[in-house]
Amino acid sequence: MTRMGWIGLAALGAVSMAVLAEEPAKPVFKFPPGYISAENAPDSAALIPPAPAAKSGAEARDKAASKLALAQHGKPRWDVATSDADLFSAKATGALSCAAGFEISPAATPALDKLLRRSIVDFGLATSKAKKLYSRDRPFELNKQPICTPEAAKPLAADGSYPSGHSAIGFGWGMVLAQLVPDRATQVMARGRAYGESRRFCNVHWQADVEEGRVIAAAVFARLQSEPAYQADLQAARDELAKPRQAPSRDCAAEAAALAGG
């Protein structure tokens, strides 16, 4: 099977939801350019070990974790995972709002929203080299069970499972937010970790995929510290957050209960 790289986001992050769904609809969102040039991006193939081999203990662990996640189908943890799958809408960057303790959105925190959206490209695309190298099948391709985003099944199946781009993004966002609101570092890092785990509950990634996505995130985050454009946008977000902040619009109690239940 030919793999496209991180959901087909091969070039400079100009991909819309229409591309994700492979429908000739008018684009609803385009990724802005990332902060890190291709030649400076961390090499995911060199950073992580090979994908778990067939019939290995590591694969058995992945399958056991997948089975536990499937039991959450239709339950609150599945709903959170479905929400976390969104990278394209205006609500996407709000996933960590409850953990941060304030509303994150284009309207409420435009500078922070810009910072997080640009970093999607860096965290996500950094997984592509390993994805192409290992070309691992996704859980739903083998167990034939539902996924959170059935409209994306075809492009997901054409994109290697190992490591998880969403996991790299979620964990990366946690680290970015920990820089900005260090008093909430524990909460945002925990939520960033859960964001990646959502991919296991969505039946589109294995446990190892999620775990190694965090390694990629850490490497990208370290590299971002040397990027002037990132530092400029980070300062703009810091200045923005020095002003009064809106309370999260999400039901944070329900989210916390769902995450704890999963």
Phi, psi and omega per residue, in radians:
M1 nan 2.305 3.108
T2 -1.369 2.295 3.129
R3 -1.826 2.437 -3.056
M4 -1.614 -0.187 -2.933
G5 1.579 3.071 -2.925
W6 -0.862 1.641 -3.118
I7 0.816 0.620 3.083
G8 1.314 0.209 -3.121
L9 -1.468 1.160 -2.985
A10 -1.414 -0.501 -2.971
A11 -2.309 1.884 2.874
L12 1.017 0.259 2.991
G13 1.146 0.680 3.087
A14 -1.872 1.042 -3.027
V15 -2.100 2.392 -3.101
S16 -1.882 2.989 3.050
M17 -1.064 -0.537 3.108
A18 -1.088 -0.654 3.098
V19 -1.188 -0.745 3.138
L20 -0.989 -0.739 -3.115
A21 -1.509 -0.069 -3.102
E22 0.948 0.811 3.086
E23 -2.106 2.521 -3.108
P24 -1.405 0.838 3.140
A25 -1.599 2.870 3.092
K26 -1.161 2.294 -3.138
P27 -1.002 2.447 3.131
V28 -1.877 -0.246 3.121
F29 -2.811 2.475 3.027
K30 -2.186 2.400 3.076
F31 -1.179 2.422 2.971
P32 -1.293 2.924 3.089
P33 -1.162 2.656 3.081
G34 -1.371 -3.051 -3.123
Y35 -1.676 -0.432 -3.001
I36 -1.840 2.282 3.100
S37 -1.253 2.774 -3.092
A38 -1.015 -0.682 -3.099
E39 -1.258 -0.317 -3.137
N40 -1.780 -0.053 -3.099
A41 -1.227 2.481 3.076
P42 -1.033 2.567 -3.118
D43 -1.586 1.750 -3.078
S44 -1.113 -0.558 -3.136
A45 -1.145 -0.493 3.127
A46 -1.575 -0.279 -3.043
L47 -1.514 -0.510 -3.015
I48 -2.106 2.752 3.118
P49 -1.279 2.956 3.080
P50 -1.028 2.693 3.069
A51 -1.058 2.615 3.140
P52 -0.910 2.336 -3.118
A53 -1.355 2.697 3.104
A54 -1.024 2.364 3.089
K55 1.173 0.276 3.096
S56 -1.519 2.918 3.066
G57 -1.094 -0.614 3.126
A58 -1.139 -0.702 3.101
E59 -1.163 -0.692 3.114
A60 -1.074 -0.692 3.085
R61 -1.084 -0.763 3.117
D62 -1.070 -0.749 -3.110
K63 -1.184 -0.620 3.104
A64 -1.163 -0.725 3.110
A65 -1.157 -0.639 3.104
S66 -1.128 -0.711 3.132
K67 -1.095 -0.719 3.101
L68 -1.122 -0.689 3.139
A69 -1.162 -0.670 -3.139
L70 -1.063 -0.474 3.132
A71 -1.189 -0.239 3.131
Q72 -1.601 0.028 -3.129
H73 -1.006 2.206 3.125
G74 1.487 -0.053 -3.126
K75 -1.737 3.017 -3.089
P76 -0.949 -0.641 3.138
R77 -1.130 -0.588 3.060
W78 -1.111 -0.696 -3.133
D79 -1.126 -0.741 3.090
V80 -1.110 -0.732 3.122
A81 -1.077 -0.681 3.105
T82 -1.114 -0.741 3.083
S83 -1.110 -0.712 -3.129
D84 -1.173 -0.338 -3.139
A85 -1.194 -0.326 -3.052
D86 -1.329 2.058 3.019
L87 -1.998 -0.050 -2.908
F88 -1.927 -0.516 -3.039
S89 -1.433 3.037 3.110
A90 -1.131 -0.342 -3.108
K91 -1.513 -0.137 -2.963
A92 -1.001 -0.798 -3.059
T93 -1.291 -0.125 3.142
G94 -1.418 0.026 -3.057
A95 -1.022 -0.543 -3.099
L96 -1.792 0.293 -3.102
S97 -1.043 -0.826 -3.107
C98 -1.093 -0.724 3.138
A99 -1.154 -0.648 3.137
A100 -1.295 -0.477 -3.140
G101 1.600 0.180 3.110
F102 -2.714 2.820 -3.120
E103 -1.209 2.241 3.031
I104 -1.989 2.054 -3.112
S105 -2.893 2.884 3.082
P106 -1.025 -0.566 -3.116
A107 -1.448 -0.766 -3.051
A108 -1.393 -0.643 -3.099
T109 -2.416 1.209 -3.051
P110 -1.037 -0.645 -3.139
A111 -1.199 -0.742 3.105
L112 -1.171 -0.722 3.094
D113 -1.003 -0.765 3.116
K114 -1.076 -0.775 -3.138
L115 -1.056 -0.811 -3.111
L116 -1.198 -0.709 -3.131
R117 -1.139 -0.729 3.122
R118 -1.131 -0.637 -3.096
S119 -1.275 -0.331 3.059
I120 -0.914 -0.779 -3.084
V121 -1.117 -0.769 -3.122
D122 -1.167 -0.859 -3.129
F123 -1.158 -0.772 -3.071
G124 -1.237 -0.869 -3.073
L125 -1.208 -0.385 3.128
A126 -1.123 -0.306 3.111
T127 -1.462 -0.173 -2.938
S128 -1.114 -0.699 -3.069
K129 -1.093 -0.778 3.109
A130 -1.180 -0.675 3.109
K131 -0.985 -0.818 -3.114
K132 -1.187 -0.646 -3.125
L133 -1.140 -0.788 -3.027
Y134 -1.660 -0.416 3.018
S135 0.788 0.844 -3.059
R136 -1.355 2.393 3.070
D137 -1.192 2.588 3.122
R138 -1.499 2.773 -3.108
P139 -0.949 -0.781 -3.054
F140 -1.161 -0.390 3.091
E141 -1.202 -0.467 -3.104
L142 -1.723 -0.743 -3.072
N143 -1.582 -0.190 3.069
K144 1.046 0.438 3.122
Q145 -1.663 2.857 -3.071
P146 -1.105 2.758 3.027
I147 -2.153 2.862 -3.088
C148 -1.140 -0.547 -3.066
T149 -2.178 1.333 -3.075
P150 -1.035 -0.468 3.122
E151 -1.164 -0.310 -3.114
A152 -1.768 0.139 -3.041
A153 -1.027 -0.757 -3.073
K154 -1.144 -0.904 3.106
P155 -1.140 -0.564 3.089
L156 -1.126 -0.709 -3.139
A157 -1.155 -0.414 3.122
A158 -1.580 0.054 -3.082
D159 -2.098 2.177 -3.081
G160 -0.945 2.516 -3.054
S161 -1.421 -0.432 -2.961
Y162 -2.028 2.095 -0.056
P163 -1.553 3.098 -3.073
S164 -1.504 2.148 3.059
G165 -1.173 -0.702 3.112
H166 -1.079 -0.687 3.115
S167 -1.116 -0.731 3.094
A168 -1.075 -0.702 3.141
I169 -1.173 -0.860 -3.113
G170 -1.070 -0.799 3.139
F171 -1.194 -0.647 3.077
G172 -1.097 -0.775 3.080
W173 -1.036 -0.671 3.109
G174 -1.042 -0.744 3.138
M175 -1.198 -0.686 3.087
V176 -1.072 -0.805 -3.135
L177 -1.181 -0.582 3.096
A178 -1.123 -0.534 3.037
Q179 -1.136 -0.673 -3.013
L180 -1.487 -0.639 -3.138
V181 -2.248 1.255 -3.044
P182 -1.027 -0.416 3.098
D183 -1.220 -0.234 3.109
R184 -1.993 0.350 -3.054
A185 -1.006 -0.777 -3.131
T186 -1.065 -0.805 -3.086
Q187 -1.142 -0.786 -3.071
V188 -1.267 -0.580 3.093
M189 -1.212 -0.691 3.100
A190 -1.108 -0.711 -3.139
R191 -1.240 -0.625 3.072
G192 -1.098 -0.651 3.072
R193 -1.141 -0.786 3.134
A194 -1.120 -0.568 3.099
Y195 -1.023 -0.754 3.081
G196 -1.198 -0.698 3.114
E197 -1.070 -0.442 3.103
S198 -0.996 -0.485 -3.127
R199 -1.209 -0.516 3.053
R200 -1.236 -0.707 3.114
F201 -1.197 -0.473 3.086
C202 -1.386 -0.082 3.104
N203 1.190 0.512 3.124
V204 -2.047 -0.113 3.109
H205 -2.505 2.652 3.037
W206 -1.546 2.868 -3.136
Q207 -1.011 -0.771 3.139
A208 -1.092 -0.624 3.102
D209 -1.032 -0.795 -3.111
V210 -1.146 -0.797 -3.095
E211 -1.111 -0.764 -3.111
E212 -1.302 -0.373 3.010
G213 -1.051 -0.581 3.124
R214 -1.177 -0.605 3.102
V215 -1.110 -0.773 3.108
I216 -1.079 -0.739 3.135
A217 -1.024 -0.753 -3.120
A218 -1.099 -0.710 3.132
A219 -1.167 -0.739 3.123
V220 -1.142 -0.759 3.139
F221 -1.030 -0.748 3.106
A222 -1.078 -0.723 -3.133
R223 -1.190 -0.595 3.138
L224 -1.053 -0.483 -3.087
Q225 -1.129 -0.329 3.131
S226 -1.711 0.079 -3.100
E227 -1.694 2.024 -3.116
P228 -0.991 -0.693 -3.122
A229 -1.139 -0.669 3.083
Y230 -1.122 -0.794 -3.133
Q231 -1.092 -0.640 3.102
A232 -1.150 -0.770 3.139
D233 -1.245 -0.560 3.077
L234 -1.105 -0.747 3.126
Q235 -1.163 -0.672 3.097
A236 -1.081 -0.706 3.101
A237 -1.177 -0.682 3.124
R238 -1.103 -0.740 3.105
D239 -1.111 -0.701 3.126
E240 -1.087 -0.742 -3.080
L241 -1.337 -0.158 3.054
A242 -1.297 -0.245 3.124
K243 -1.577 2.911 3.105
P244 -0.968 2.462 -3.066
R245 -1.994 2.606 3.087
Q246 -1.393 2.563 3.042
A247 -1.197 2.634 3.124
P248 -1.019 2.467 3.106
S249 -1.499 -0.191 3.139
R250 -1.361 2.824 3.023
D251 -1.463 1.593 -3.034
C252 -1.188 -0.582 3.117
A253 -1.138 -0.751 3.131
A254 -1.151 -0.691 3.117
E255 -1.103 -0.794 -3.137
A256 -1.065 -0.725 3.137
A257 -1.146 -0.692 3.137
A258 -1.139 -0.767 -3.139
L259 -1.149 -0.681 3.110
A260 -1.182 -0.612 -3.123
G261 -1.268 -0.399 -3.120
G262 -1.486 nan nan
